[in-house]
Amino acid sequence: MELEERVAELERRTAALERAGAAGSASPTVGEADFWALEGLKQQLAGAGADDGGVLFTGAVRLPTGERYEWQIGAGTEDLLEDDWSGAADTFAALGHPVRLRLLREIIGGRRTAAALSELEDLGTTGQIYHHLRQLTAAGWLHTTGRGRYEVPGIRVVPLLVVLTAARP
């Protein structure tokens, strides 16, 4: 391993330990001190001749409702930098409201009907809640499974949690 790579890895590990210490945690959380996924990605990229690198997002989750989802996606840096990013604006915009994020959290937690959601405090009127649900549905973060019933599509569960993880301070 070259000196630059070793220093970069040490800096990543130090930053992870500092974050854990700042959060009041005595021990690192899953993945902070272990870069097995990163090392696997680097091997895959080297085998594919992707000198510019890439990103990988993956997860295996069990929701409070008992549903389980496993998901992984990777992309090369060149492809990402050449893409038209404007298509992602609506997807991100739908997440840009605290009520919408709360609705997603409640739906993932098992409150899946508009009636159950409207019983929650601080979400606004029924009309406002439906407006937010339509925004999330249009952006693909939700879909309807029946009259007034919503769920986060399985293919969006881990990406949603990835976006929330990336947004942490």
Secondary structure, 3 states (H helix, E strand, C coil): CCHHHHHHHHHHHHHHHHHHHHCCCCCCCCCCCCCHHHHHHHHHHHHCCCCCCEEEEEEEEECCCCCEEEEEEEEEHHHHHHCCHHHHHHHHHHCCCHHHHHHHHHHHCCCCEHHHHHCCCCCCCHHHHHHHHHHHHHCCCCEEEECCEEECCHHHHHHHHHHHHHCCC
